[in-house]
Structures are given as structure tokens and as C-alpha cells.
């Protein structure tokens, strides 16, 4: 585990650097927002476009891996919603808590870190996992929240979901890349070079941006944040492991990638969704802060555990 921990440490050190820069106000909150926008719309999108354009659909889509990840994530989601209902929460708040427990920071942290730690072959499974998170579970959240607010008209909900997906540059980049790949047309070297150069900014930029954004997060509702962090860092990888190794067995390498991705801390876009819908942004903020801090140890442990199988 020590060896894996030392390999993950530089990634978390970059997060810590961003946190320190923002906390000391050397890097103001406005600058953090602009850096996040640059990474989200340009650097990370370029990285995903390059990866998906140069991979075949078969290298990305594995039905058994998709089933295993869906099963584990849905099971975690269901437990989080059940606990929230047991505590007397409304459906919208329960859905936000479930999103915290089941959706990890695959885009900003998982893509750059796991590709380095597990190898370039991990890119295909990571893109699949990211697509499931963004398409399936973001859509589910939209339906649950809008449904509880009385707007259950199919056309309206469909429009909200469709616009949300179309406005997400990660989804657009992956879809465009897969379209290029499916066309069987070679990607010009100059285009690949451009995407590589721009995409190279994604790793340091995304990690620094995560840290900078954490500086503005509060640790209110620590007990709830601790429960949701436990769900995200422990239960989610555990259930995905059950899906990948027992119920929908896939090869050891892909299973390791899926479980490692499931072990990532709460995704930053959950906070964006919570703010957008006006549902429990403070507890999401605390969950991101607590889970990211704890993941310095838990992610290393999970990766060390699953990589023993290949």
C-alpha cells in the first residue's frame, strides 16, 4: 500500500496546493471559478475527445462492466435514499444525498489519476463509467427533483434532461470522439497534437481547481457528511466490486479500474446540481470536503487491494 500511496501522493499534493493558494487568498475565488471553467470546457474536454476519437467503441463499451458498475452504483444509491427516507427527508434531498454517496469525481480526478496509476488501457473503462454517471444518474436526479416539484410533464422533463446533457462538454466531447472513431477516418496528426497539448493542462489544472474549490467549502453537518463519505469511499467500491467480481464477472484489470473509480470522493458537479436546484448545497459541500480529505488514504488502500489481482 505504501508504494501506491506514494504514487497517489503527488495528485493529492496538487489538490493541497490549490487549497492552500485559495485559502490564503493568493488565488481568489473568482480565479478558481475561471480555472475550473477552463479545465471543464477546454483542457479536460480536449483530453476526453482525443482519447475517445482514438479508441474503438468496443474498447470503451463492455456490457458486463457496464452492468457491474450500474448494479453497484444503483445499490449504493438505493441504500443512501433508503437511509434518507428513514431520517424523514423529502425526495429531492434524499436524491441529492444519494448522488453524494454514489457519484465520484471521475472527470476531474479519476481520468488523470487512474490513467497514470493503472495505465492507458484504463481510459476506455473510465470513459464508460463517466458516461454512466453523467447520463444515467444525473438524469435520474433531474427526474426525481423535478417530479417532486409538480412538473412531471414528460416533454418538459425530457427537455431539461436533454439540455443538461448537451450543455455538458464532457458528454459532448465523448460523443464527438466516438463519432469520429466510428467513421474510421484517421485523426490528423496535427489535430492529435493540438488535443494532446491542450489536454496536458487537464491533470494539473483539474487537481489544482479541486483544491481551490474545496477552500470555499464548509464543514457543516459533519455527521451527515461523514455518513455520505462512508457511502462513497467504502460502500460504493464494495458494491461495485461485488458486481464486477461476483454477479457480472469481468476480467481482473477492468474490475480493478471500476472499483478504483468507485472509490473516488464525491464529485464536484453534485454541488453544482445542488446549487442549481436549491437542494441541500451545504451538506454536499461538507461531503465533498470530508470525502476528499479521507480519500487520500482510502483511495490508495483500494487501488493497492484491487491491483493485486492482475
Secondary structure, DSSP 8 states (H G I E B T S, - for coil): -HHHHHHHHHHHHHHHHHHHHHHTTSS-HHHHHHHHHHIIIIIHHHHHHHHHHTS-HHHH--HHHHHHHHHHHHHHHHHHHHHHHHTT--HHHHHHHHHHHH-B-IIIIIHHHHHHHH-TTHHHHHHHHHHHIIIIIHHHHHHHHHHHTT---HHHHHHHHHHHHHT-HHHHHHHHHHHHHHTT----HHHHHHHHHHHHHHHHHHHHHHHHHHTT----SHHHHHHHHHIIIIIHHHHHHHIIIIIS---HHHHHHHHHHHTS-B-HHHHHHHHHHTS-HHHHHHHHHHHHHHHHHHHHHHHHHHGGG-
